[in-house]
Every structure is written in structure tokens, then in C-alpha cells.
Amino acid sequence: MIDWFTLAPETESAIRMGVFLSLLVAFAAWEALAPARARTLGRILRWTGNIGVLAVGSLLARLVVPLMPVAAASLAAERGWGMFHAVDLAVWVEAVICFIALDCLIYWQHRLMHAAPLLWRLHRMHHADLEFDVTTGLRFHPFEIVLSLAIKIVAVIALGAPALAVLAFEVVLNATSMFTHINVRLPAALDQALRRHIVTPCMHRVHHSVVRAEHDSNFGFNLSWWDRLFGSYRAEAAGGADNLVIGLKDFRDPKQLRLDRMLMQPFRSRQPM
């Protein structure tokens, strides 16, 4: 019988790493075969920085955060912590509530990262990428990764969420972070059908526009419901998809794509002249 509430760390790591590597390779191949936008920068500089910052963030998280969200769910189950341990609900209902609640939380966390100046300094490194591809979905400052983990851990314990449901959410979140950033163009009819419920690459590409009003929209990671519900949905960039400029006005020098400069970016007002 499956234990929904506890999960061995080695099982979690194997599942997450297997799905991550498989999708990274598949999405990169898809981009190579059918890119939506022409590549103007070499892969080596961008990919070294983007994958490197993910490695640094993962290492920092392991050193600083005492337990990951799935482990926090297992601990909450052992101690009887959280809302789900005080009510009698079917496990599948708890799993659905868990997924929707965590996804809504990530939406508001993302929106706050844009609204609060100090948090924007951390998050803007994600937006300073000069191109938009699968590795952009890995490009988050290590301090932002640690902060995001802390928020999720608190939410998971407060919910008393089943460990398997948390693992499913984490796997889907990592997968959609890559999917929504892939440099491909879905058929228009398919894109419109999908974005009624989930975030598509075309929808999320608007969020990476150099125009402030456009990158302050489409905050969703998985479900597109939140942008529509809370008034942050934007169907398309003002100039159209083909004229959309990716990145930030203050960070246009390709040298800023180096790993060392990416890590130091939150401590600078703009790129050095």
C-alpha cells in the first residue's frame, strides 16, 4: 500500500532528477528542431551561466535549508501537524487542494517579487536573460531559491500536505518552469485552448518583455487561472510576438550573462559601464 504521507529522501531525489534531466533534454531538442525565435547569442555563454546558477542555488539550498518541502510533509505527518491532520478528507481531495493552494501561493510569491523593490533585486536576474529558452526556466538567483523553499515549507507544514502530493507538485513545477520558457511556438488554436487552464510558452514570453507593463503580467507558473482571476493576464505583447524584446533595459551587455556577474547582480543598480 502506498504511504501518501511519508517518502524516503532517496526516492524523491531519484524521481525528481530523472524527470528533470529527461525533460531538459527533450525540450532542448524540440527548440533545436523548431525554434520560435532566431538565436542571437551562443549557447555556451548563456547555458553555462543559467545551468551554473541552478547548481549554485541547489548547493546553497542543501546547505542552508534544513529540510526540503517533501521532507517537511513527512515530518508534519509524523507529528500530526497541519490542517489535513485535523479534518477527515479523502487523500485525493487533499492532494487536489494541496496542488491548487501551492500553485496559488507561487503565483502571489511571484507577483510580490515584482512589487517589492528588495525582492525584485533578487528576481530580476531571471528577467535579465537576453534570450528565452528552456534554460531561462532554470535561471533563478540562489537567494531567491532559498526564499522560495522556505515559503513552500511553511505552507506544506501548515496544510499537513501528503508527501506524494508535494512531490507531484514539485515535479510539475520544475517541469512547467522549463516548458513555459521553451523557444517554440505552438499552433495558435492549441495555444489558445491550453492557456485557458495552463501557462503556455507564448503566454509566458510576454512576461519576459523589456517593457515594464508587460513583464508585470502573466505571473502564473502552472495554472493560468490566477492571472485571469486577479487581473494580471495579458494575451499578447503590444508590438506582437515577433517584435517582443526579451530582457531588461539596464542589463543589455552579454557579459552580464556570466555566472559571476549573475550572482552579483542583486547588489548592483545596473550593469557597469
Residue pairs with C-beta under 8 A, 6 or more apart in sequence:
2 164
3 163
4 91
4 95
4 162
4 163
4 164
4 165
5 73
5 74
5 77
5 162
5 163
5 164
6 74
6 77
6 78
6 163
7 70
7 73
7 74
7 163
7 164
7 167
9 68
9 70
9 71
12 68
12 70
12 71
12 167
15 167
15 171
16 167
16 170
16 171
16 174
19 171
19 174
19 175
20 174
20 175
23 174
23 175
23 178
23 179
24 134
24 178
27 134
27 178
27 179
27 182
28 133
28 134
30 182
30 184
31 133
31 134
31 182
31 183
31 184
34 184
34 185
35 183
35 184
36 183
36 184
36 185
36 201
36 202
36 241
37 131
37 132
37 183
39 131
39 183
40 130
40 131
41 130
41 131
41 254
41 257
45 254
45 257
45 258
46 129
46 130
46 131
46 133
46 135
46 257
47 135
48 259
49 139
49 257
49 258
49 259
49 262
50 129
50 135
50 136
50 138
50 139
51 135
51 138
52 259
53 125
53 138
53 139
53 140
53 141
53 142
53 259
53 262
53 263
54 138
54 139
54 140
56 142
56 259
56 263
57 140
57 141
57 142
57 144
57 145
57 146
58 145
60 142
60 143
60 145
60 146
61 68
61 142
61 145
61 146
61 149
64 146
65 146
65 149
65 150
65 153
67 75
67 153
68 149
68 153
69 149
69 152
69 153
69 156
69 166
69 170
70 163
70 166
70 167
70 170
72 153
72 156
72 157
72 166
73 156
73 157
73 160
73 161
73 162
73 163
73 165
73 166
74 163
75 81
75 157
76 82
76 85
76 156
76 157
76 160
76 161
77 85
77 160
77 162
77 163
80 160
81 157
81 160
82 156
82 157
82 158
82 159
82 160
82 161
83 158
83 159
83 160
84 94
84 159
84 160
84 161
84 162
85 160
86 160
89 97
91 162
94 161
94 162
94 165
95 162
95 164
95 165
95 168
97 159
98 159
98 161
98 162
98 165
98 166
98 169
99 165
99 168
99 169
99 172
100 223
101 155
101 159
102 152
102 155
102 156
102 161
102 166
102 169
103 169
103 220
103 221
103 222
103 223
103 226
104 226
105 151
105 152
105 155
106 148
106 173
106 221
106 222
107 219
107 220
107 221
107 223
107 226
107 227
107 230
108 226
109 148
109 151
110 123
110 219
110 220
110 221
111 219
111 230
111 232
112 119
113 119
113 120
113 122
113 123
113 144
114 120
114 123
114 215
114 216
114 219
119 147
121 265
121 266
121 267
122 141
122 143
122 144
122 147
122 266
123 140
123 141
123 144
124 248
124 251
124 265
124 266
125 139
125 140
125 141
125 144
125 262
125 265
125 266
126 136
126 139
126 140
126 141
126 144
127 208
127 215
127 247
127 248
128 247
128 248
128 251
128 256
128 262
128 265
129 136
129 139
129 208
129 246
129 247
129 257
130 246
130 247
130 252
130 254
130 257
131 183
131 246
132 181
132 183
132 205
132 208
132 246
133 181
133 182
133 183
134 178
134 181
134 182
134 183
135 181
136 181
136 208
137 177
137 178
137 179
137 180
137 181
137 182
138 177
138 178
139 262
140 148
141 262
141 263
141 265
141 266
142 263
143 266
155 161
156 166
172 222
173 221
173 222
176 198
176 199
176 221
176 222
177 221
179 201
180 199
180 200
180 201
180 203
180 204
180 221
181 201
181 204
182 201
183 201
184 201
185 191
185 201
185 202
185 241
186 194
186 200
186 201
186 202
191 200
191 202
191 203
194 200
195 202
195 203
195 224
196 224
197 223
197 224
197 225
198 222
198 223
198 224
199 218
199 220
199 221
199 222
199 223
199 224
200 224
202 241
203 218
203 224
203 235
204 218
205 237
205 241
205 244
205 246
206 214
206 215
206 217
206 218
206 234
206 236
206 237
206 244
207 214
207 215
207 217
207 218
207 219
208 215
208 246
208 247
209 215
209 237
209 244
209 245
209 246
210 245
210 246
210 247
210 248
210 249
211 237
211 238
211 245
214 234
214 237
214 238
214 244
216 232
217 227
217 232
217 233
217 234
218 227
218 232
218 233
218 234
219 226
219 227
219 232
220 226
220 227
224 233
226 232
227 233
227 234
237 243
237 244
250 269
250 270
250 271
251 265
251 270
251 271
252 271
253 271
255 261
256 262
256 265
256 271
261 271
